[in-house]
Amino acid sequence: MTTEEVYEKACEIIAFAGDSKSYSMEAIQNAEEGDFAAAEECFQSADKALQTAHNLHTDLLVVEARDLGCVPVNMMLIHASNHLTAAELTRDFAERLVTVYKTRS
């Protein structure tokens, strides 16, 4: 796998993870406003984006597992992994907050 291919995949992971984080934050905003149906729609969009980012990341792991050393590690790939982790945490945290808003309304 070339450095350019890894860079491209990393950018895709960052984009989808960023979308997921945005949808998760939007879900919190909707819950703050009492619109739990909209919050749920945001979670569905967040999950779809997160799944896409996760699949892209997993694809790179599978390539690496089949041929050790063939995926050149660079700062962009590390950055993408960080974004993926942040998106997963944001999604989990947002769900907890929405639950709190639901129980208090």
Sequence and secondary structure as in RCSB ss.txt:
>XXXX:A:sequence
MTTEEVYEKACEIIAFAGDSKSYSMEAIQNAEEGDFAAAEECFQSADKALQTAHNLHTDLLVVEARDLGCVPVNM
MLIHASNHLTAAELTRDFAERLVTVYKTRS
>XXXX:A:secstr
  HHHHHHHHHHHHHHHHHHHHHHHHHHHHHHTT HHHHHHHHHHHHHHHHHHHHHHHHHHHHHHHSTT S   H
HHHHHHHHHHHHHHHHHHHHHHHHHHHHH 
